[in-house]
Amino acid sequence: MMRTPVPAIVASVKNLCRALLLVCFFATQLAAQTDSLSNPDKAFALAKQMAFAGNRQQGRDLALRLLERYPLYLEIKTFVGRTYAWEGNYSEARKTFADVAATDAKTLDNYLAWIDTERWAGDPARALAVAEKGLTFFTNDPELLYRKAKLLSVTGRMLDAKLLVQKLLRLSPKHGAAYILLQELRGQLLENDLSAGFSHEAYARYFSAARYAFVQGSRVMSWGSAVARVNYANRSGHNAFQPEIDLYPKIYRGIYAYLNAGLSDGSLFSKQRYGAEVFAGLPHGFEASAGLRYLDFGSQRKVTIYTGSLGYYTGNYWLSFRPYLTPDSSRTSVSAALTIRRYFKNPEHYFSIRIGAGFSPELINLQASAKQFYNLQSQSVNIGYQQPLSRRWTVNGNVTVGRQETTFAPGDYSNTLVTALSVKYRYR
């Protein structure tokens, strides 16, 4: 009879002991986890500890097991949504937050997490909509008010943001982050300003250089804002002035109007110009408008231009498309401009590119003293940059290159180069 060597027996015993130890270890762990689920608060604290330590998947798995046993523990479900958002899985996070809101609309932390997620996803308009919904249930909650004010500021509604922060500080005088935001807004939104600018327009042929300048003052009031401006133009020894005024009255929340009127002697500007347009904020970061411009050239008749715009805010970018339709007895002239603006630290600091085709009545071009100019073709690219120099002073510079069809030789173009510089001083 063969005998098993002693070393082999020892090795077998060791392997058996290891196997028994592993079984005991996993059984103990399983029992501990099963027992821990009987104390949901303790288990939830452990799940958060794991996630905050970087083990998000493990923390989420434990939270999901808790939800199987305690499906109405909504704070855990909101936490699960946060873990998805931390990983950039915004669609899954949105579904989770929406489920929580559908189960109980009065869950404050769910709104806060949802707002943060939309902001990280680069959709401030959707985040703002969530904040508005949360405030219908928690009217004066300081964290909801603070988040809404931040969102208003990044979407360009600086005055609304400032008013909301002031309300927040009346309710919560010790809210430190709100004080910091208020100081930023005060620097970015001094309600009134004075500005002046100069531009030089050079043509490759046919036309002498043209110069344009302006001075203007803006003032914010309870009903909206007003801008009074005087334009100056000089070409071929001729000078012309055009005083005009812009009004931006508020109509309703998220809706405002633009009204314009200007007069001149008609030598380098139209004798009269008027404008009207209505702007409305739309869901998901969009803004749309519709309006018209009317220009009177006296004996050279009159021009009515229909226009509008579609703008979109996404993250630090603003995109805007604006068409112009100019009907005539023989044809309808169509032109358009696309603007892309990238904001930096605040709305006063940005870089922009504008691509245009056809005539834009928003831009000065000194051939524009005749109606037939509006049917001519042109293409241009503008690059601009605005930089705050201090809390009160801002400088803006831009360059436009393009080509312009001439009034006396349709089909023949002249290249153009326009350089412009302006400064603005803001005050209360």
Stockholm file with secondary structure:
# STOCKHOLM 1.0

chainA/1-428         MMRTPVPAIVASVKNLCRALLLVCFFATQLAAQTDSLSNPDKAFALAKQMAFAGNRQQGRDLALRLLERYPLYLEIKTFVGRTYAWEGNYSEARKTFADVAATDAKTLDNYLAWIDTERWAGDPARALAVAEKGLTFFTNDPELLYRKAKLLSVTGRMLDAKLLVQKLLRLSPKHGAAYILLQELRGQLLENDLSAGFSHEAYARYFSAARYAFVQGSRVMSWGSAVARVNYANRSGHNAFQPEIDLYPKIYRGIYAYLNAGLSDGSLFSKQRYGAEVFAGLPHGFEASAGLRYLDFGSQRKVTIYTGSLGYYTGNYWLSFRPYLTPDSSRTSVSAALTIRRYFKNPEHYFSIRIGAGFSPELINLQASAKQFYNLQSQSVNIGYQQPLSRRWTVNGNVTVGRQETTFAPGDYSNTLVTALSVKYRYR
#=GR chainA/1-428 SS CCCCCHHHHHHHHHHHHHHHHHHHHHHHHHHHHHHHTTSHHHHHHHHHHHHHTTCHHHHHHHHHHHHHHCTTCHHHHHHHHHHHHHTTCHHHHHHHHHHHHHHCSCCHHHHHHHHHHHHHTTCHHHHHHHHHHHHHHSTTCHHHHHHHHHHHHHTTCHHHHHHHHHHHHHHCTTCHHHHHHHHHHHHHCCSEEEEEEEEEEEESSSSCCEEEEEEEEEEEETTEEEEEEEEEEEETTEEEEEEEEEEEEEEETTEEEEEEEEECCSSSSCSEEEEEEEEEECGGGEEEEEEEEEEECGGGCEEEEEEEEEEEEETTEEEEEEEEEEECSSCEEEEEEEEEEEECSSTTSEEEEEEEESCCTTSCCTTTTSGGGGGSCEEEEEEEEEEECSSSEEEEEEEEEEEEECSSSTTCEEEEEEEEEEEEEEEC
#=GC SS_cons         CCCCCHHHHHHHHHHHHHHHHHHHHHHHHHHHHHHHTTSHHHHHHHHHHHHHTTCHHHHHHHHHHHHHHCTTCHHHHHHHHHHHHHTTCHHHHHHHHHHHHHHCSCCHHHHHHHHHHHHHTTCHHHHHHHHHHHHHHSTTCHHHHHHHHHHHHHTTCHHHHHHHHHHHHHHCTTCHHHHHHHHHHHHHCCSEEEEEEEEEEEESSSSCCEEEEEEEEEEEETTEEEEEEEEEEEETTEEEEEEEEEEEEEEETTEEEEEEEEECCSSSSCSEEEEEEEEEECGGGEEEEEEEEEEECGGGCEEEEEEEEEEEEETTEEEEEEEEEEECSSCEEEEEEEEEEEECSSTTSEEEEEEEESCCTTSCCTTTTSGGGGGSCEEEEEEEEEEECSSSEEEEEEEEEEEEECSSSTTCEEEEEEEEEEEEEEEC
//
